[in-house]
Amino acid sequence: MNKSGIRITEEGNFKQYYSVKTVAKMFDVSEKTIRRLLQNRNLTIIRIGTNIRIPETELSKLFIEKPSTNTIINKLLLD
């Protein structure tokens, strides 16, 4: 993996890895929030010494999308 966080696999594909700090900035949350989410979810992470890198493919698993109250009410009223 080079300094930009890009790793070239044996197949020649590129994989992007992000630090906890970078992911926190991407989602405008604290690093503590990201670390807590990593502990509570079964995600594939890379450890380099004490550093954690999160594969791009795992980012969508960090946050669970929940429907809003309005969406639920509308669905109940329309069904």
Secondary structure as the mmCIF struct_conf table of DSSP 4:
data_model
#
loop_
_struct_conf.conf_type_id
_struct_conf.id
_struct_conf.beg_label_comp_id
_struct_conf.beg_label_asym_id
_struct_conf.beg_label_seq_id
_struct_conf.end_label_comp_id
_struct_conf.end_label_asym_id
_struct_conf.end_label_seq_id
TURN_TY1_P TURN_TY1_P1 LYS A 3 SER A 4
BEND BEND1 GLY A 5 GLY A 5
STRN STRN1 ILE A 6 ILE A 8
TURN_TY1_P TURN_TY1_P2 GLU A 10 GLU A 11
BEND BEND2 GLY A 12 GLY A 12
STRN STRN2 PHE A 14 SER A 19
HELX_RH_AL_P HELX_RH_AL_P1 VAL A 20 PHE A 27
TURN_TY1_P TURN_TY1_P3 ASP A 28 ASP A 28
HELX_RH_AL_P HELX_RH_AL_P2 GLU A 31 ASN A 40
BEND BEND3 ARG A 41 ARG A 41
STRN STRN3 ILE A 46 ILE A 48
TURN_TY1_P TURN_TY1_P4 GLY A 49 THR A 50
STRN STRN4 ASN A 51 PRO A 55
HELX_RH_3T_P HELX_RH_3T_P1 GLU A 56 GLU A 58
HELX_RH_AL_P HELX_RH_AL_P3 LEU A 59 LEU A 62
BEND BEND4 PHE A 63 PHE A 63
HELX_RH_AL_P HELX_RH_AL_P4 THR A 69 LEU A 78
#
